[in-house]
Amino acid sequence: MKKRGRSRSVTRNTPNHESAGNHEVAVVGFGGRGKDHISELRGLAKKNVRIVALCDVDKTILDAAVAQFSKRNEKVEGFTDIRKLLELQDLDAVSIATPNHWHSLATILAVQAGKDVYVEKPVCHNVWEGSKMVEAARKHKRIVQAGTQSRSSQAIKEAIEWVRAGNLGKIVIARGLCYKPRASIGKVDGPQPPPAGVDYDLWCGPAPKAPIHRQHFHYDWHWFWDYGNGDVGNQGIHQMDIARWFLGEPELSPRVWGIGGRLGYEDDGETPNTLIAYHDYEKAPLIFEVRGLPRDKSHQTDKGWNSGDMDRYPDEKGKGGSVCVIIECEGGHVFVPNYSSATAFDKDGKEVKQWSGATSHFENFIEAMRSRKVSDLHADIQEGFISSALCHTGNVSYRLGQHALPDEIREKIKTDKDAMKTYERMQHHLEANGVDLGRTQATLGEFLTMNPRQQKFTNNHHANPLLTREYREPFEVPAKV
């Protein structure tokens, strides 16, 4: 095992990015979200955008997609190895929707090969490799868009400007929620084989080539630390990004802690299904909440898990949400229920203003490719990196934590009334699902301080190693980009 090594070099190509003509793109990884990448990019055909190649380590998925293109008389070339794909001389850009642990290496290899990149969220698997992505994009003068599509919403942008103008007074809390039911993934009886057609060595890439302990190979990697980042990094990155956007904070938080656990069932998953990640910014705290159990014990049925009937905040009467952002201010709050709208309420809950609308995030990427101006991007890689890193530092606190009784947790956070209220709501939710934290203890994460400029923790020597990882030959994320 090696750490921060050099990647295999690739032939540097010089596609004609500056041309206003056709733009040839490839999609890498499309077992899930990548299908949307294909749809979005095909929808830009009138903008002279053409998908010319597809890449996936699962040959079954790859062959089926290539065949679909062929039926439409659209010729694409198929690849299982991104390194071979990047040797295409006329390829302008790649759109990456691989599992999280491949995002950074794939992006860096692409920009080194002279390609522009659209990369899914979270843009990196850990903090260090995200910083290398930004460095590579700048060094090689590439356009790199993060897949946080809410940044292409003029509605949310206008709501942010309205709040910053002081219309509701100062922000008190920027709160994000990911209340999303996640049923147990179960326990498997020993290591499982990879699906037929999957190049497992290539799938693992930078991560350990470990035995497979999950039934659903292509999605449940989200709940294992080697490959995913739990729901704070899977869904919550979107809401974390919006909350940070409202705060206008350009750096990591100087203090962070996490409380939670994988509670309510025992399975092979590793990441927490319940989490509070608290980022103690100077202006106002950014508090993020993950709940993976349903509304209550009665919903722990096949129908209940899939009903979408979850707790709502700030209220249960239609003015609250489950996957959303709430910007709590002195004079009211702004509710952001999705990626394209926002509503402001006064302190009495009366609606005072509403915004709606968004443009294509992929089209913005293509426009910035043509202008060659990073400033034209709605979600430059730097913004995607910082928001992704907030997810990771919250997870670092959690991973360094220890089981604690409720009274111990209360004692630790007792001086912060907002933290206490958030924890109490979490505890009530768990009780409704039959979880007694006196018997099944939550994890009280380490309270970490950070130098945001250096992106290093300053009070715990066990924390900084978790800002990066051990990389596997020959898939090291390079220290020299």
BAGU-985575 format. One record per residue: x negated, y negated, z of N, C-alpha, C in turn. Coordinates in steps of 0.05 Angstrom, whole numbers, plus 5000, padded with zeros to 4 digits. Layout:
BEGIN
XYZXYZXYZ
...
END
This chain:
BEGIN
498350245000500050005000498349755000
498949564983497449314982499349084986
498148864994499748625000498748394982
500748264969500048024954497848064933
498148274918496148334898496648194872
495048254851495348154825497248334809
499048214793500848374777499348454751
500448664738499448734712499948494693
497948424678498248194660499948274636
501248084624502848124600501947934578
502448004553501647834531503347574532
502047354532503447094534504547024506
507046984504508346914479509146624479
509646514456510346234454512946204438
515246284449517746244435518345954431
519945894411520545614404522745494422
522145444448524145344466525145064458
523344914446524044634441526044604417
526344814402528144804379531044784388
532544624373535444604378536944824364
535545014351536745234337537545454355
537445704345538245934360536445984384
537646074406536146154429536646454434
534546614433534746894436534146964465
536047114477535847174506536247474510
535347564534535647844542536947844570
538448054576539548094602538248334615
537248294640535848504654537448584678
538348834678539948934700542948864697
544649054690547448984686549249214695
548549344717550349544729552549414744
552149154752554149014767554548734757
553348534771553548254764552548194736
550648354727549548304700551548324678
553748474682555948484662557048204658
557148044679558147764677556047594661
553547654665551447514650551847554620
552347814613552747874585555247724574
557347724589559847594581559447294577
558147174597557646884597555846804573
553746954569551946884547553146934520
554647154517556047194492558046974486
559146864507561046644504559746384494
557146374494555746144484554646174456
555846364441554946414414555246154397
557346004401557645754386555545544393
554145584415551945414423549345524413
549545714394547145834382545445994402
546846134420545646314439546246604430
544146774429544547044420543047244438
544547444448543247654463541947844443
539347874446537848044427536748294440
536748304467535648544481537048584508
537048834516538148914542536049084556
535949064583533949214598535249314624
535149574628536149694653534649964658
533850014683532350254689534150504689
536850464687538650684685539350714656
538350924643538650964614541551014607
543051124625545951174620547350904617
546850724635548050454633547050304609
544450324604543250184581544450284555
544450544551545450654525548350574520
549950584542552850514539553150224530
551550044542551749764534550749714506
548549834498547549804471549649904451
550950124458553050224440555450034438
556149894459558249694458557549474439
555149384441554249164423554349264394
553449514390553449624363556249634351
558249704368561049714358561949444349
560849234360561648964352559848854330
558149034319556248954298554248744308
553548764334551648584346549148754353
546948694340544648864343543048774367
542448954386540748904409538749134411
536449064423534449264428534549344457
534349594464534449684491531749754503
531349674528528949734543529549834571
527950004581528150084610526049934627
523949834614521749704629521549414621
521949234639521848944633519148864622
517049004630514448924620514248964589
515549164579515649214550517449004537
519648944550521548744539520148474535
518448404554517148134553515048114532
514448334518512648314495513948224470
516648194471518048094447517147804441
516247754417514947504411516947274409
519347324399521247104395523347074417
523047224439524847204461524446944476
526646784479526546524492526946544522
528746714531529446714559530446994568
530247044594531447284606533347204628
535447354631537447314651537347554669
536747514695535947734713538147784733
539248034734541248104754540548384765
537948424770537048674782537748674812
537148894826537248884856535248674866
535748574890534248344901531148384901
530248624906527348674910525848644884
527248624861525948584835526048294825
527648124838528147854828525547694824
523847694844521447524843519447624822
518847884823516847984804517747954775
520348014771521347984744521247694734
521847514751521747224744518947144738
517047214756514247124752513047244727
513547504722512647624697513747484673
516247414674517547274651516347004646
516046844667514946574662511946594654
510546794664507846834654507746904625
509847024615510047104587511346874570
511746644582512746414567515746414564
517246554581520146564579521346384600
523646274594525346144614527046354627
528046294651529346504668531846394681
533946554680536346524698536146764717
536046714743535746934762537946924783
539047154788541247174808540347114836
542347074853541947014881541747284896
540547294920538547104928536247124909
534946904903532946904882530447074889
530147124915527747274925528647464947
526947664952527547854973526347765000
524447584999523247475023522247195017
521347055038520646775036518146735019
516046885025513546845011513846874981
515147084972515247124943517046914930
518946804944520446584933518746334927
516946284946515146054941513346104917
512646354912510946414888512546374863
515146424864516846374840516846084833
517145914853517145624847514445544836
512245644848509545574839509145664810
510145904803509846004776511445834756
513845764763515545604745514245344739
513045214759511744954755509144984739
507545184746505045214732505345274703
507345434696507645514668509745354654
510745144668512644954656515145094644
516245264660518645414651521145304665
523345334652525945264662527045514677
527545494703528445714719530945634735
533145744728535745684741536445904761
537245824786538246004806541246054801
542146294806544846374801546846284822
546446054833548345934852550245754837
552345864825553945724805555545494816
555945484843557345254854555944994849
553345004843551844764837552744634811
554244784794555344674770558244584773
559044544798561744444803561544144808
562743984791562843694795564643624819
566543804824568343764847566843764873
565243974877563743994902561643774904
560443704882558543484881559843224890
562243164880563642924887564542924916
565343164926566043184954563643124972
561343214964558843164979558242864980
558442734957557942454955559942294972
562442384973564542254989563942275019
563042515027562342555055559842395063
557942395045555442235051555941935052
558141855039558841565040560141495067
560541685084561441635111564541635114
565941755095568841745096570041905119
568642095129569542255152567642225176
565942025175563941995196561642205193
560042225213557742405211558542695210
556942865197557343155197556543255225
558243415237557743535263556643815260
557843975242557044245236557444295206
555544425193555944535166556244835170
558644935166559145215172559845375147
558645605144559245785122560346055133
562146175119563346425127563146635105
562546875113562847115096564347315112
566947285113568747475126569747665104
568347885100568748055077568748345086
570948495084570948765095568948945081
567249085097565349265086565549535101
566849725090567249985103564550125106
564550315124562150485128561350615102
558650625098557650775075557251065081
557851145106557651425114554751515119
554551765125551951885129551552115109
549252125097548752345078547152565092
547352795081546053025093543253065079
541352895088538752915077538352735052
535952705042535352535019537052624995
537852424980539552464956537852424930
538552564909537152524884538052264871
536352124856537351894840539251984819
541051814809542851884788541251974763
542452154748541152234723540851994705
538551964693538051744675536551514688
536351514715534951294729531951354731
530351174723527451184728527051084756
526851264776526951174803524351024811
522151104800519650964806519850674796
520950634773521250364762523350214777
525550354785527650224801526450104827
524850264841523650174866521749944862
520149954840518349734834516749644857
516949384866515349284888515849414915
518149544918518949654944517849934947
517950044972517050314976518750514960
517450724951518950934937519851134958
521951054972522851204996525051394989
525451605005527751785001530351625001
532251714986534851574982536851675003
537651495021539651565041542151405038
543451445015545951315010547351464988
549951474990551551624970551851464944
552351204947552751034924550150884918
548750994899546050894892546050604883
547950534866547750284851548950044865
550050074888551049834903550049824932
550050054944549550054973546649994980
544849954961542149854967542249584981
544449434979544749184992544349205023
544949445034545049475063542449605074
540349605058537749715066535649505062
533949465083532049245084529949255061
529249495052527249515031528149385005
530749375000531849284974533749044976
535349034998537348825000536948655024
538848475029538648285051541248265066
542948475065545548465078547348265065
549648215078551648045065550947745068
549147675086548247395087546747335061
545247525050543847485025545347565001
547447725004548947824981551147624974
553047584992555147384987554547115000
553447125024553146885040551246675029
549346755011547546564999549146344985
551446404973552946194960553945994980
555146085002556145895021553945755037
551745895042549445775055548445545037
548345585011547345384993549145134993
551745174992553644954993553344795019
553144935041552944805067550344635068
548144745059545644595059545844355040
547244385018547644174998549043935011
551143995027552543785041550643635061
549043795075547143675094544943505081
544343575056542143435042539443515053
539243745065536643835076534943975054
532543865049530943985027529044205036
528944255062526944455073528344655090
526744855098527745055118528244915145
529945045161530544935187528244965206
527944775224525644795243526144995265
528645075270529245275290531445455279
531245725285533245905275533546145295
535946235298536446485312538746635300
538946895306541147065296542147245318
544747295318545947485336547947655321
547847925325549748095311549148385314
549848535294549348815294550848965272
550249215269551849385251553749535270
556149425272557949495294560549605283
561849775299564449885292564350155279
562050235270561650505259558650565259
557950815256555250905253554851025225
553050915210552551025183549650995176
548951035151546151025143545250735137
547050545136546350265131544550145153
542949955145541049825164541749535170
542849385151543249105155545749055172
545948825186548248775203550748735187
553048835197555648775185556948545200
555648465222556648235238554248075245
554347815239551947645244552747355247
551447225266551346925267548546845262
548146685241545446575236545646275241
544046175260544245905269541745755261
542045555243539845385234540045115247
538245055264538444815281537044575267
538344465246537244225233537643985252
536043775247536243535263538843395259
539843375234542243225229544743365241
544943615237547143775247546444065242
547444245258546844535254548244645230
546944835217548244995196548745265209
551245335212552045585225553245775205
552146005202553246195182554246445197
556646535189557846765202558446985182
557647225188558347465172560147645189
562347725178564047935190564748145169
563948385175564448605156566648785164
567548775189569848925198572448775190
574648915186577148785177578348615200
580748525195582048345215582248475242
583048735243583248875269583249175263
583449325285583349615284585449735265
587849615264589949725248589349705218
587449535211586649505183584349695175
583449855193581250045187582350295174
583850255152584850475135583950415107
584350605089583550555061584850315050
587450285056588950055046588049805060
587549815086586849585101584149475093
582149645089579449555081579549405055
581449485038581549365011583649145008
585049085030587248895028586348605026
583848545035582948275035584148105057
585748235075586948095097584948065120
583647835121581547785141582247555159
580647525180580847285196580347035179
581446815187581146565172580246345191
578646155181577745935197577745685179
578445455189578945375217581645445228
583545535211586145615222587245835205
589445965214590646185200593046105183
593545845180596045755167595645645139
593745755125593345665097591245445094
590245335116588145125114585445245123
585345505123582845635130582145845110
579745945111578846145092577146365105
576546565089574846785098572046785085
571946705060569346675047569346385037
568046205052568445925047566345755062
566545495059564845305074566745105087
566145035112567544825126565544625137
565744385127564044165137565544005158
564844055183566243935205564943665211
566543455210565643185214566943045238
566042815244567142665267570142605262
570842545237573542455231575242655216
574442915216575943115201574143325190
574943455169573243665157573743685127
571843795113572143865084572044165082
573944275068574244565064573544635035
571644815032570744905005571345195003
573645274990574445554989573245724968
571845604949570845754926568445594914
567745654889565445524876566245284860
568845194861569644984842571644784853
572144784880574044594890573444534919
574644314929574244234957576644054965
577344064991579543905002578643775028
579243525032578543385057581043355074
580743395100582943365119582043175141
583943025152583242855175583343015201
583042885224582843025249585543155257
587743055245590343175251591043395231
589243465213589743675193591243575169
591543315165592943215142590943185119
591843285096590143275072589842985063
587342905058586842625050585542605022
584342815013583142804986582643084976
582743114949582243384937580543354912
578843544907577243554883577343824871
577143844844577044104830575544074804
574344294796573044304770570144384770
569344524750566544614747566044664717
563444664711562544724684560944984684
560245074660558845334658555945304668
555245474687552545474698550545574677
551345764661549645874640549245664618
551345514611551045304591549045094601
549245024626547344824637544444934635
544045184639541445314636540445274607
542145334588541345304560540745014553
542344834563541944544558539244454569
538544554592535944484604533644614589
534044854578532044974561531444794537
533544674526533144514502531844244509
532544124532531443864539528643894550
528044134561525444184575525144014600
527443924612527343764636528443924660
526743974679527544114703529843964717
529743694715531743534728534543574716
534743684692537343744680538643984692
537144154705538244394717540044324741
542344454744544044414767542944564791
541544784786540544954809537645044803
535844854803533044924798532145124819
530145284811529145494828528345404856
527445154859526745054885529145054904
531444964894533844954910534745244916
534645414896535445694901533645824921
531145764920529145884939529745794968
530145534973530545445000533045565012
535245574997537745695007537445995012
536046124994535546414998533846455023
531846285027530046315049531446275076
533546105076535146075100536446345108
537346495088538446765094536346935106
533946925094531747105103530847035131
530546785138529546715164531646785186
534146765179536246865198535947165202
535447315181535047595183532447665199
530347505195527847555210528447535240
529847335249530547305277532047555287
534047635272535647875279533848125281
532148165261530448405261528448425284
527748195295525948195317527348205344
530048215344531548205368531748465383
533148445406533548675423536548685431
537448925437540248945447540548795473
542848665476543348505500546348515507
546848505533549648495542550848215537
553448195536554747935531553847715550
553547775575552747565594549847465588
548147645579545447565571545547375547
547247435528547447265504548646995512
550646995528551846745537549846575552
548246695568546246545583544246415564
543546555543541646445524542646205508
545246205502546345985485548145795500
548245815526550245665542550045365539
547745255532547544965530548644855504
549345025485550344945459553345035457
555144845460557944915460558945025433
557844925411558645025385557645315381
555245375390554245645388555945825405
556645735429558245895447560945955436
562245755424564945795413564745995389
562645975373562346155351561946445360
560346475381559846735392562446855404
563946695418566446785430568446875409
568546735387570346815365569447085353
566747115351565647365341566347595360
566147545386566647755406569647835405
571447635402574347695400574947865375
573647795353574047945328573148235332
570848275345569948555349571748705368
572748565389574648695407577148785393
578048625374580448695358579948945341
577448995336576649235321575749465338
576249435364575549655383572649665391
571149455387568349445394568049295421
567149435441566549325468563549265469
562849015469560048935469558649005495
560249065516559049165540558049445538
559249595520558449875515556549905491
557449785469555849785444554749505441
552249475449551049205451550349085424
550748825422549748685399546748625402
545548545380542748465380542448165384
540948085404540247805409537547755395
537647605373535247565358533247375372
530847375362528847195373529446905365
529146715383529446435377526846325366
526846275340524346225326524145925319
521745825321521145555311519345575287
519645375269518245395243517145125236
514845125222513844885208515044895180
517044735174518444765148516644705124
514644525128512844465105511144705099
510044825119508245055115509745315112
512345315118514045545117512845785133
512145715157510945905176512245875203
512746095217513746085244511446005263
512045865284509945755301510045875330
512046035336512146125364512346425368
511946585346512146875348510346995327
508247135336506347245316507447495302
509647605312510947825298512747735275
513447485274515447385255514247335227
511847225226510747145200510247385181
509447625191509247845172511947915158
514147845171516747905159517547695138
515947485134516347295113515447405086
514047635086513147765062513548065065
512148225049512448515052509948645041
509648905045507549065031508549125003
506949084983507749134956506349384945
507749514927506949774917505649754889
503349864885502049864859503850014839
503949934814502749684802504749454801
506449434821508649244820508349014840
505848944846505448734866506348464856
507748314873508248034867505547884870
504647744849501947644850501647394868
499347394882498647154897497746934879
496447004857495646804837497446824813
499246624810501246644789500446494764
END
